[in-house]
Amino acid sequence: MNTFLSTARRLRGLLVLILSFPAAANAQGATDRWAVELTPYLWAAGLDGNTAADGTGSEIDTDYKFFSLDNLDFALGTAVEARKGRWAVLGDAMYVEFSDAFERAPGSEVEVSGGFVETVGAMQASNGRPLELLFGLRYVALKSTVDIAPVPRASAREYWLDPLIGLRFAYDFNDRWSVALRGDVGGAGISSKSSELATNVSAMFGWRIGDKLTLRGGYRMLQMDFDGDDLVLDATLQGYVVGASVAF
């Protein structure tokens, strides 16, 4: 619980920084107004791959299926988007907890917990097509704990920052229905505190049920390959996403 609270406080502080930009932009007045949308969401993700804490490694295997939540303990996220003309600023903060028991020895377990915050700029194509260039940063803070009997319990924390670049295609079918497809890559091992590679793809559908409210649902996959001094993670988070967007 202490781990959850400390990480949640960090994410809350970073999210305040993200939200401060569109809030300040809205204060400029109606003639120079940014449109802002806040989206709390749940990501029902499974975690598959490998992790190591202080030299003690373990597989993480969920035998993943679309509606399988075998090793997900907790997940909560909030996204925000501020837009004016061709330009937009996107923010996303997420906290997750996973745990997986395995058969290597009775009572053995691996736990991964933490979160990420990303700040991304978006520039729409000049020809008016619904395609945007994405560029930004993703900050990741994770803790891995590996408990393999009779080996002593090992635990490690790491923090890293990944630059990212990608594309987003957003299309309105009509006044009610829309879709947004996104793909980005990051990390590239530019420093000891960045991923070797991070890949993020998502497909989200929107159903507008009022002037201010849109229900959203879709699928997301985030793959991260990080090799730090104390923590190693080569894993994929994937699963369906549900949320609701409120426009301001």
N, C-alpha and C positions, 0 to 999 in steps of 0.2 A: 504493500500500500504506500509506503514512503517513497519507493521508486516511482510509482504512478504519480504521486503528488508533485514530486520534484520535477519530473519530466513535463507534467501538465502545466506547471508554472512557467517553465521555459517556453513551451509552445504558446501559452497564452500571451506572454510578453511579445513574442515574435508576431503573433497574429494581430496584436494591437498596432504594431508598426505597419503591418500590411493594410489594416483598416484605416489608418490615419491618412493615407494618401487620398483615397476617394472621398473621405469625410471632408478633408480640406478643399478638395476640388469642388464638391457640391456647394461649398460656401461662397463660391465666386459669383453666384447669381444666375438668374434664369437665362440671361443672354449668353452665358458661357458655361453651361451646365453639363456635368458628367452624369450619365445614367449608371446607377449602381444596382447590383443584384447580389444578394447574400443567399448562400445555399448550404444549410446544414445537411449532412448526408451520412448514411451508414454504408460501409464497404464490407460485405460479407466475403472476406478473402481467406483462402487457404494458403499456407506457406510450404513450399517444397524446395529442397536443396541441401546445402551443407553449411555448417557453422563450426567455429572453433573458438574457445575461450582460454587464453593463457596456455596455448599448446595442446589442449584437450579437445578433440574434434568429435563431431557426431553428424549423422544424417538426419534430415527432417523430411519425413515422408508421410503425406496424408492419403496416398492413393486417391488423388484428387478427382472429384466429380463435380459437375456444375453446382449442385445444391449441397455439396459436402462441406461441413464446417467442423471437421473432426478436431483440428488443433487451434481454432480461433477462440480466444477467451474474451476479448474485448476489442472493439474498434469504433472510433468516432472521428468524424472529420467535419470541417467547415471550409467552404470555398467562397471567394468574393471576386466580383468582376466589376471594374469601372471602365466605361467606354465613352469616348467622344470622337465622332467622325471616324476616321480610319484607324484610330489608335485605341488601345485598351491595355489595362493593367490587370493581371490575374494573380490572385493569391490563393494558397491552399495549405491548410494545416491538418495533420492527421496523427492520431495516436492509436497504436495497436499493441496487443499482447497475445502471444502464441505459446503453447506448451505441447509437447509431444512425448508420450511414453513409448519406449521401444523394448525389444526383446533381447538386447545384448546381455542384460543381467537384470534380475528382479529388482524393482524399485528404481530403475534408471529412467532419467527424464532430461529433456532439453527444453529450455525456455528462451524465447526471444521477445524483447519488449522495447518500446520506444516510439519514435515518430519522426516526421519530417515536416518542414515548412518550405514552400517554394514561392518565389516571386518572379513573375514572368511578364514581359512586355509582348504585345501583339500588334502587328502592322498589317492591315488589310491590303490586298492587291489593288493597285492603282486603277485597274480596268473595271473595278466594281464587282468582280467575281467574288464569291463567298469563300475565299481562301486567304489564310493569314500566316505570316511568318512569326514564329515564336522564338524568344531568346530570353534567358534568365538564369536563375540560380536555384538549386535545391539543397537545403541544409538538412542533414540526417543525423539523428542521435539515437543510438541503439545500445542495448545491453544484452549480452548472451551469457547464459548460465548452462553449463553442462555437468550433469550429475550421473556418473557411471560407476555403479558399485563394482568392486570396492575402492576404486580410484577416488581420491579426495575431490570434493565439489570444486569446480573452477568457474570463475565469473570474470567478465571483462566488459568495459565500456569503451566506445569509440564515438567520435564526432567528426563528420567530414562535410565538405562543401563541393557540390558538383555544378559546373556550368552546364547549361543545356541549350539545345537548339532543335526546332521541329516545325511542324506544320499543323494547322487546324482547318478543317472544312466544316462550315456551319451552313445549314440550309433549312429554310422554312417551307414546308410542304403547303401550308395554308395558314390561316389565322390561329389555328389551334395546335397543329403538330409541327415538330421540328426535329432535326438530328444534328449532332456535332461529332465529328470523327477527329481524333487527335493522335499524333505520333511524335515522339521526341527521343533524342539520345543525349547522353551526358557523361560526365566524368572524364573519360579518355586518359586517365592516369596522369593528369597534368601536374600533380603533386602527390606527396605521401599522404595527404589528407583529402584525397578524392577517389572515387571509384575507378576501377580499371574500365568498367563500362556499366552504364545504367540505361535501360530501355523502358520506355513507358508508352503504352498504347491504350486507347479507350474508344468506346462507341456509346454515346448517350442520346436517348430520345427524350423529347420534352412534350408535355401535354398542358397547354395553357388553359386554366380553368377560371381565370379572372384577369382583370387588368393588372393586378399586382402579384398573382400567384401562379407558378408553373410547377407541376409535378414532373420529376425526372427519374429515369431508370435506364440501366444499361450494364455494360461490362467493362472491366479494367484489368490490365496486367502490368505489373511493375517488376522488372528484373534488375537485381543489383549484384555486382561482383566487386567486393571490397576486401583488400588484404592489408590489415593494419598491424601494428606492433603487437597488440594483445588480442584483437578480435578479427576473425575472418568470417566473411559471409558471402556465399555464392548461392543465391536463392531467388525464387520467383513468388511474388504475391499475385494472386489472381482470383477474381470472383465478381459477383454482380453488385451493382451499386443502386441504391434508392435514396432519393432526397426530394427536397422542395425548395424552390427558389422564390425569394420575396424581392420585388423591385421597389426601389426608393426614388 
